[in-house]
Amino acid sequence: MKVLNELFNIKKKISTTILSLIYTLLIIFGTSYMKCGTSKLVFEHYIISLFALVILFIIFRFIILLLFKFLDNYKPKENSKISKFRKIYDKHPFIMSLLIIIILWLPYIVSFYPVILSPDPSFQIKQYFGIPNKYSDYSIMIDPTVTITNHHPVVHTLLLGSCLKVGNLIGNDNLGLFFYSIIQILILSSILSFTLYYMKRIATPYRYRILILLLYGLVPMFPLYSMSAVKDVIFSSFIILYTLLIYHLVKNKDINLKIKHLISIMILLILITLFRNNGFHIILLSFPFLLLTKKNIKKILSVFILFLIFNYSYNNIILPKFKITDGSIREKLSIPFQQTARYVSYHTLTDDEYNIYDKVLDMSDLKDRYDPEISDPVKNKYNKYTDYEDLKEYFKYWFKDLTKDPVLYIDATINNTYGYFYPFKTKWYLYYKYDTRIVQDGFKYHYNNLSIPREVLSKFGVVFPKIPIVGLISNIGFNTWILFFLTTYLIYKKKYKGIIYIIPSFIALLVCVASPVNAYFRYAMPYIFSMPLIVALFMNYIKE
C-alpha cells in the first residue's frame, strides 16, 4: 500500500508539473504574441520572462495540486432536506428544465425578435433566393443559375431560406424568420434540458444540476446565440448530444446496442455533418475511439462505415446532382496562405516566387491585406481558376520559403490561433447588431421597438466575459485549459477510457487552429457549450 501511494505521488508530481508548465508557457508566449505579434518579448526580456515563468509555475502548481487533492477525496453529498420544488424538478427533470430555460430566455427572444442576422446567415439567405453574393463568386459554379454552394452547409441554408420563404408567402418576412428562431431555440433548449435529465439519471448532485440549469438560463451566450441564425448553434447542439452519446457508450460497458439505437446514432452523425462541414472531421477522428471499449465493436464499425458511405455519397453524388457547387478549396488553406502573406510582408521575392504567388493570391496589395489574426482578407482574392498544377507550384515555393524562414511561418500560425489557448484574448464574441444586408434586397426584416431592453441585454452580453471568475465560463482560452486539466487528471488516475468522451472537444479545438480567425467564439462554441456537461460527466466518472 505504501509503495502504491508513493507511485501515485510520483504520478501526481509529474502530472501537475507538466500541466503547470503548459499553462505558464501559454501565458508567457500568449502575452508576447498579443503585444507584438511574435515571441520576441520572451527572448529579448529573458530575465523578466524567467522570473515570470518561475512565479507563474509556482502559482499554477499550487492551485492544480489543491484541485487534484480535492478531486482525490471527492465524495458528493446530498442535502437531506428535499424542498417541494426539488420533488417536482426531480420527478420531471426534462420538462422542468426546458420550461425554466425558455422562461429565462424570454427577455432575449422578445427583445431580439424575429432573429439576429449576422453576415453569414444573410449571405445564406441571398444564396437561397438566387441573389448575387460573394460566396457564389468565390467558386466556379456547376450551374450559374444555382447560387447555393456548400461553403455554408446546404441543409442549414435550406432551413433558413425556407422559413423566410414561408413568411414571404404569408406577407410577413419577420414572422418567417421567427419560425427559424423557434426551431433553433427548441433544438438548443431541448438538448440542454436533456443533459440535465441525464445528469439526474446518473445521480449528479442536485445542487450541481441547479447550478448548470442557471448557467444555461442566465449566461448570455446561450440565449443570445439561441436567437442568432449562425449555423454553429444547431451544430453545437448536436455536438453536445454527441458528447453525451460517447460518454454513455464508454461508461456503460455492458450496453447492448439494438437496431433502434444504431439508427439513432446514425441519424445524429448525419445531422452533425449536415449542419457544419467540419462536423465530418470531428466524427472521423473521434468516433473510432469507441472501438477501444471492446464492446459492440462490429456494430460501431458498421455505423461508422455507413456514415462514411453517406458522407461520400452526399458530397460527391447528391449535391452535384442538384448542381450545388462545393465550397472553394481556399477555405482549407488558411494556414499556408497566412504564412505566405506574412513572408511576403517581410521578404523580397524572386521573380518566380512573385509570379506564382500572384497567380494564386494576387500580389498587388497582399501586404496591405495581411491581417495576422484573420485570413479572410488574404483568401478573398484567391484566384478561383487556380488549378491543381498551379497549387502544386505554389506549394513548391511555399516549402522553399518555409526552409528559409521557419520561425516566421510559426509566428504566422501562432498569431492566427493563440487566442484559443490564451485566456486574456477576447474578440468576435457575440452577435446582436442589426444587419441590413437582406433589407437592401427588398426583404422586410427589422427588429421591434424594444430598443432599450435590447441595448441592456446586448451590453450585459458584451460585459459578461469581463466579470471576474464568472466571466471565465465564456472565455475561449479558459475552456481550453479546462480540457487540458480534465485530461491530465484522467491520465494521472489511469482512467484512459474516460478521455474518449472529451476527444470530440479536442478535435473541435484542432478545427479552430485550422480556422481563418483567431479567438472566434462561434468556432469554439461546440466545446464551450458542451463544457458544463463535460465537467459534470467528469465529476461523475471520477467519483467511482
C-alpha positions in Angstrom: 0.0 0.0 0.0 2.9 2.3 0.8 4.5 1.6 -2.5 1.3 2.3 -4.3 0.9 5.6 -2.5 4.4 6.6 -3.4 3.8 5.7 -7.0 0.7 7.8 -7.1 2.6 10.7 -5.5 5.2 10.5 -8.3 2.5 10.4 -10.9 0.8 13.4 -9.3 4.1 15.4 -9.2 4.8 14.6 -12.9 1.2 15.4 -14.0 0.9 18.6 -12.1 4.4 19.7 -13.1 3.7 19.2 -16.8 0.3 20.9 -16.7 1.6 23.9 -14.7 4.5 24.3 -17.2 2.0 24.2 -20.1 -0.2 26.9 -18.5 2.8 29.0 -17.7 4.2 28.9 -21.2 0.8 29.6 -22.7 0.6 32.8 -20.6 4.2 34.0 -21.3 4.1 33.4 -25.0 0.5 34.4 -25.4 1.3 37.8 -23.8 4.1 38.3 -26.2 2.0 37.5 -29.3 -0.8 39.7 -28.1 1.5 42.7 -27.6 3.8 42.4 -30.7 2.7 39.5 -32.9 5.9 37.4 -32.2 7.7 35.7 -29.4 10.5 38.3 -29.3 9.4 39.8 -26.0 10.0 36.4 -24.3 13.6 36.3 -25.5 14.5 40.0 -25.6 13.5 40.3 -22.0 14.6 36.9 -20.9 15.3 37.8 -17.3 11.7 39.1 -16.8 10.5 36.0 -18.7 12.4 33.6 -16.4 11.1 35.5 -13.4 7.5 35.3 -14.7 8.0 31.6 -15.5 9.1 30.7 -12.0 6.4 32.8 -10.3 3.5 31.6 -12.6 4.7 28.0 -12.4 4.6 28.1 -8.6 1.2 29.6 -8.5 -0.3 27.3 -11.1 1.2 24.2 -9.5 -0.1 25.2 -6.1 -3.6 25.7 -7.5 -3.5 22.5 -9.5 -2.3 20.5 -6.5 -5.2 21.8 -4.5 -7.7 20.8 -7.2 -6.1 17.4 -7.5 -6.3 16.9 -3.8 -10.0 17.9 -3.8 -10.8 15.5 -6.6 -8.8 12.7 -5.0 -11.1 13.0 -2.0 -14.3 13.9 -3.9 -17.4 12.4 -2.3 -20.6 14.2 -3.3 -23.1 14.7 -0.5 -26.7 15.3 -1.0 -28.7 17.6 1.2 -31.1 15.6 3.3 -33.8 18.3 3.1 -35.9 18.0 0.0 -37.9 21.1 -1.0 -41.2 21.0 -2.8 -39.5 22.4 -5.9 -36.9 19.7 -5.8 -39.5 17.0 -5.6 -41.2 18.4 -8.7 -38.0 19.1 -10.5 -36.6 15.6 -9.8 -39.8 14.0 -10.9 -39.8 15.9 -14.3 -36.2 16.9 -14.9 -36.5 17.3 -18.7 -39.8 19.3 -18.8 -39.0 21.4 -15.8 -35.5 22.3 -17.2 -37.0 23.1 -20.6 -39.6 25.4 -19.1 -37.1 27.2 -16.8 -34.6 27.7 -19.7 -37.3 29.1 -22.0 -38.7 31.4 -19.3 -35.2 32.8 -18.6 -34.5 33.2 -22.3 -37.8 35.1 -23.0 -36.4 38.6 -22.5 -33.9 37.8 -25.3 -36.5 36.1 -27.5 -38.9 39.1 -27.2 -36.2 41.8 -27.5 -34.4 40.4 -30.5 -37.5 39.3 -32.4 -37.5 37.9 -35.0 -33.9 36.8 -35.2 -30.3 38.1 -35.0 -28.9 38.1 -38.5 -25.1 38.4 -39.0 -23.2 38.4 -42.3 -23.0 34.6 -42.8 -26.8 33.8 -42.5 -27.6 36.9 -44.5 -25.4 35.6 -47.4 -27.1 32.2 -47.0 -30.5 33.8 -47.5 -29.1 35.6 -50.6 -27.9 32.2 -51.9 -31.3 30.6 -51.3 -33.2 33.3 -53.2 -30.7 33.3 -56.1 -29.4 36.8 -55.2 -25.7 37.5 -56.3 -23.4 37.1 -53.3 -19.7 36.8 -52.6 -19.8 33.1 -51.7 -21.2 32.2 -55.1 -18.5 34.3 -56.7 -15.7 32.5 -54.9 -16.3 29.2 -56.8 -16.6 28.1 -60.4 -20.3 27.2 -60.3 -21.6 24.0 -61.8 -24.7 25.9 -62.9 -24.6 29.7 -62.6 -28.4 29.8 -62.0 -27.9 27.7 -58.8 -26.4 30.2 -56.4 -26.3 27.8 -53.4 -22.9 26.5 -52.6 -21.7 24.1 -49.9 -19.4 26.8 -48.4 -22.2 27.0 -45.8 -23.9 23.7 -45.0 -26.7 23.3 -47.6 -29.2 21.9 -45.1 -28.9 24.9 -42.9 -29.2 27.3 -45.9 -32.3 25.5 -47.0 -33.8 25.6 -43.5 -33.2 29.3 -43.0 -34.2 30.2 -46.5 -37.4 28.0 -46.4 -38.6 29.7 -43.2 -38.1 33.1 -44.7 -39.9 32.0 -47.8 -42.9 30.8 -45.8 -43.0 34.3 -44.2 -42.7 35.9 -47.6 -45.6 33.9 -48.9 -47.9 35.0 -46.0 -46.7 38.6 -46.3 -44.6 38.7 -43.1 -40.8 38.2 -43.6 -40.2 38.8 -39.8 -42.6 36.0 -38.9 -40.9 33.6 -41.3 -37.5 34.4 -39.7 -39.1 33.9 -36.3 -40.2 30.4 -37.4 -36.4 29.6 -37.8 -35.7 31.1 -34.4 -38.4 28.9 -32.8 -36.9 25.8 -34.4 -33.3 26.7 -33.2 -34.5 27.6 -29.7 -36.3 24.3 -29.3 -33.3 22.3 -30.6 -30.8 24.0 -28.3 -33.0 24.2 -25.2 -34.3 20.6 -25.6 -30.7 19.3 -25.8 -29.6 21.3 -22.9 -32.6 20.1 -20.9 -31.8 16.5 -21.9 -28.3 16.9 -20.5 -29.9 17.8 -17.1 -32.2 14.8 -17.4 -29.2 12.6 -18.0 -27.3 14.1 -15.0 -30.3 13.2 -12.8 -30.2 9.7 -14.2 -26.5 9.2 -13.3 -27.1 10.7 -9.8 -25.3 14.1 -10.3 -25.9 16.0 -7.1 -28.9 18.3 -7.1 -27.0 21.5 -6.4 -24.7 20.9 -9.3 -27.7 20.3 -11.6 -29.4 23.5 -10.5 -26.1 25.4 -11.0 -25.8 24.2 -14.5 -29.5 24.9 -15.2 -28.9 28.5 -14.1 -25.8 28.7 -16.3 -27.9 27.6 -19.3 -30.6 30.1 -18.5 -28.6 33.2 -17.3 -25.2 33.2 -19.0 -26.0 35.4 -22.0 -24.1 33.4 -24.6 -26.8 30.7 -24.5 -29.9 32.9 -25.1 -28.2 35.4 -27.4 -26.9 32.6 -29.7 -30.3 30.8 -29.5 -31.6 33.9 -31.3 -28.6 34.1 -33.7 -29.1 32.4 -37.1 -25.5 31.2 -37.5 -25.0 27.6 -38.5 -22.9 26.9 -35.4 -25.8 26.9 -32.9 -27.6 23.9 -34.2 -24.3 22.2 -34.9 -23.1 22.8 -31.4 -26.3 21.5 -30.0 -25.7 18.2 -31.8 -22.1 18.1 -30.6 -23.4 18.3 -27.0 -25.6 15.3 -27.7 -22.7 13.5 -29.4 -20.5 14.1 -26.4 -23.2 12.6 -24.2 -23.6 9.6 -26.5 -19.8 8.9 -26.4 -19.8 9.1 -22.6 -22.8 6.8 -22.3 -21.3 4.2 -24.6 -17.9 4.4 -22.7 -19.4 4.3 -19.2 -22.0 1.5 -19.8 -19.7 -1.3 -20.7 -22.5 -3.9 -20.9 -24.8 -2.0 -23.1 -26.2 -4.0 -25.9 -26.9 -1.8 -28.9 -30.1 -2.7 -30.8 -31.2 -1.7 -34.2 -33.1 1.3 -32.9 -30.0 2.5 -31.1 -27.8 2.2 -34.2 -30.4 4.1 -36.3 -30.5 6.9 -33.7 -26.7 7.1 -33.6 -26.5 7.1 -37.4 -29.1 10.0 -37.6 -27.1 12.0 -35.1 -23.8 11.5 -37.0 -25.6 12.6 -40.2 -27.1 15.7 -38.6 -23.7 16.7 -37.3 -22.1 16.6 -40.7 -25.1 18.2 -42.4 -25.1 21.2 -40.2 -21.4 22.0 -40.4 -18.9 20.8 -43.0 -16.1 20.2 -40.4 -18.5 18.0 -38.4 -17.3 15.2 -40.6 -13.7 15.6 -39.2 -14.9 15.6 -35.6 -16.7 12.3 -36.2 -13.9 10.8 -38.3 -11.3 11.5 -35.6 -13.3 10.7 -32.5 -16.0 8.0 -33.2 -13.4 5.2 -33.9 -12.1 5.6 -30.4 -15.3 3.8 -29.2 -13.7 0.6 -30.6 -11.3 0.8 -27.6 -14.2 0.0 -25.3 -14.1 -3.6 -26.8 -17.9 -3.7 -26.8 -20.3 -3.7 -29.7 -17.2 -3.4 -32.0 -18.9 -4.8 -35.1 -22.0 -2.6 -34.6 -20.0 0.5 -34.0 -17.7 -0.2 -37.0 -20.8 -0.8 -39.2 -22.3 2.5 -38.2 -19.0 4.2 -38.9 -18.6 2.7 -42.4 -22.3 3.5 -43.3 -21.6 7.1 -42.1 -18.5 7.3 -44.4 -20.6 6.0 -47.3 -23.3 8.6 -46.6 -20.8 11.4 -46.4 -19.1 10.4 -49.7 -22.5 10.0 -51.4 -23.8 13.3 -50.1 -20.8 15.3 -51.2 -20.0 13.5 -54.5 -23.4 12.4 -55.8 -26.3 14.2 -54.1 -25.0 17.8 -54.1 -23.6 17.6 -57.7 -26.9 16.0 -58.8 -28.7 19.2 -57.7 -26.0 21.4 -59.3 -24.8 22.6 -55.9 -21.2 23.6 -56.1 -18.7 22.7 -53.4 -17.1 25.4 -51.3 -13.8 26.9 -52.5 -10.6 25.0 -51.6 -9.3 28.3 -50.2 -11.3 27.6 -47.0 -8.9 24.7 -46.3 -5.7 26.8 -46.9 -5.9 29.5 -44.2 -2.7 28.4 -42.6 -0.4 28.3 -45.6 -2.0 31.5 -47.1 -1.3 33.4 -43.9 2.2 32.1 -43.8 2.8 33.3 -47.4 1.2 36.7 -46.7 3.5 37.2 -43.7 6.6 36.0 -45.7 5.8 38.5 -48.5 5.4 41.2 -45.9 8.9 40.7 -44.6 11.0 39.4 -47.5 11.9 40.4 -51.1 10.7 37.7 -53.5 12.3 36.3 -56.6 10.5 36.8 -59.9 9.4 33.2 -60.0 8.1 33.4 -56.4 6.2 36.6 -57.2 4.6 35.2 -60.3 3.3 32.0 -58.8 2.1 33.7 -55.7 0.4 36.4 -57.8 -1.3 33.8 -59.9 -2.9 32.2 -56.7 -3.4 35.2 -54.3 -3.0 38.4 -56.3 0.2 40.2 -55.1 -0.9 43.7 -56.0 -1.9 44.5 -52.4 -1.2 41.3 -50.5 1.0 43.1 -47.9 -1.8 45.5 -47.1 -4.4 42.8 -47.0 -2.4 40.7 -44.5 -4.1 40.7 -41.0 -2.2 38.5 -38.5 -5.4 37.4 -36.8 -7.8 36.8 -39.7 -7.0 35.2 -43.1 -10.2 36.3 -44.9 -8.6 39.4 -46.5 -5.9 37.2 -47.9 -8.2 34.5 -49.1 -10.7 36.9 -50.6 -8.5 37.5 -53.6 -7.8 33.8 -54.2 -8.0 33.1 -57.9 -10.9 30.6 -58.2 -9.5 29.5 -61.6 -6.3 28.1 -59.9 -5.9 24.5 -61.0 -4.0 21.5 -59.5 -0.8 22.4 -61.3 -0.9 26.0 -60.0 -1.4 24.8 -56.4 1.4 22.3 -56.8 3.7 25.0 -58.0 2.5 27.3 -55.2 3.3 24.7 -52.5 6.8 24.1 -54.1 7.7 27.7 -53.4 5.8 27.8 -50.1 8.0 24.9 -48.9 11.2 26.7 -50.1 10.3 29.8 -48.2 9.5 27.7 -45.1 13.1 26.4 -45.1 14.4 29.9 -45.5 12.4 31.4 -42.5 10.6 28.7 -40.5 10.3 31.0 -37.4 8.2 33.4 -39.5 5.9 30.6 -40.6 5.5 29.6 -37.0 4.8 33.2 -36.0 2.1 33.5 -38.7 0.3 30.4 -37.5 0.5 31.2 -33.8 -0.6 34.7 -34.4 -3.7 33.4 -36.1 -4.5 30.8 -33.3 -3.1 31.7 -29.9 -6.4 33.1 -28.6 -7.8 29.6 -28.4 -5.2 28.8 -25.7 -4.7 32.2 -24.1 -7.4 33.3 -21.6 -6.7 37.0 -21.9 -7.6 37.2 -25.6 -11.3 38.0 -26.3 -12.6 39.0 -29.7 -15.5 38.4 -32.0 -17.7 37.2 -29.2 -21.4 37.8 -29.8 -23.9 38.9 -32.5 -26.5 41.4 -31.6 -26.4 44.2 -34.1 -29.0 44.8 -36.8 -27.7 43.6 -40.1 -29.2 45.3 -43.2 -27.8 43.0 -45.9 -31.1 41.3 -46.9 -33.1 44.6 -46.3 -31.1 46.0 -49.2 -32.5 43.2 -51.4 -36.1 44.1 -50.5 -36.8 41.8 -47.5 -38.8 43.4 -44.7 -36.6 42.3 -41.8 -36.3 44.6 -38.8 -36.1 44.5 -35.0 -39.1 45.5 -32.9 -39.3 48.8 -31.0 -37.8 47.4 -27.7 -34.5 49.2 -28.2 -33.9 49.8 -24.5 -34.1 46.2 -23.3 -32.2 45.1 -26.4 -29.4 47.5 -25.6 -29.3 46.4 -21.9 -29.2 42.7 -22.9 -26.5 43.4 -25.5 -24.3 45.3 -23.1 -24.8 42.5 -20.5 -23.7 40.0 -23.1 -20.6 42.0 -24.0 -19.6 42.8 -20.4 -20.2 39.2 -19.1 -16.8 37.8 -20.1 -15.1 40.6 -18.2 -16.8 39.7 -14.9 -14.2 38.3 -12.5 -14.3 34.4 -12.3 -17.9 34.0 -13.5 -17.0 35.5 -16.9 -14.5 32.7 -17.5 -17.4 30.5 -18.4 -17.5 32.1 -21.8 -13.7 32.5 -22.1 -12.3 30.6 -25.1 -8.8 30.0 -23.7 -10.0 29.1 -20.2 -12.3 26.5 -21.6 -9.4 25.0 -23.5 -7.5 25.0 -20.2 -10.3 23.0 -18.6 -9.9 20.4 -21.3 -6.2 20.1 -20.6 -6.9 19.9 -16.8 -9.6 17.1 -17.1 -7.4 15.1 -19.5 -4.3 15.4 -17.3 -6.3 14.3 -14.2 -7.8 11.3 -16.0 -4.3 10.2 -17.2 -3.0 10.6 -13.6 -5.8 8.4 -12.4 -5.3 5.9 -15.3 -8.8 6.4 -16.4 -7.8 6.5 -20.0 -11.2 5.5 -21.4 -12.7 8.5 -19.7 -10.8 10.7 -22.1 -12.7 9.3 -25.1 -15.8 11.4 -24.4 -13.6 14.6 -24.3 -11.9 13.8 -27.7 -14.7 15.5 -29.8 -13.9 18.7 -28.0 -10.2 18.4 -28.7 -11.0 17.8 -32.4 -13.2 20.9 -32.4 -10.2 22.7 -30.9 -8.0 21.5 -33.7 -10.6 22.7 -36.2 -10.2 26.1 -34.5 -6.5 26.0 -35.1 -7.0 25.5 -38.8 -9.8 28.1 -38.9 -9.4 31.5 -40.6 -9.9 33.7 -37.5 -8.1 33.9 -34.1 -10.2 33.6 -31.0 -13.5 33.4 -32.8 -16.2 32.4 -30.3 -18.6 30.6 -32.6 -15.8 28.3 -33.8 -15.1 27.3 -30.3 -18.8 27.1 -29.4 -19.0 23.3 -29.7 -16.7 22.7 -26.7 -17.7 25.8 -24.8 -21.4 25.0 -24.9 -20.5 21.4 -24.0 -18.3 22.3 -21.1 -20.9 22.3 -18.3 -21.9 18.8 -19.3 -18.3 17.7 -19.8 -17.4 18.8 -16.3 -20.5 17.2 -14.7 -19.8 13.9 -16.5 -16.1 14.1 -15.4 -17.1 14.5 -11.8 -19.4 11.5 -12.1 -16.7 9.5 -13.8 -14.0 10.1 -11.1 -16.3 9.7 -8.1 -16.1 5.9 -8.6 
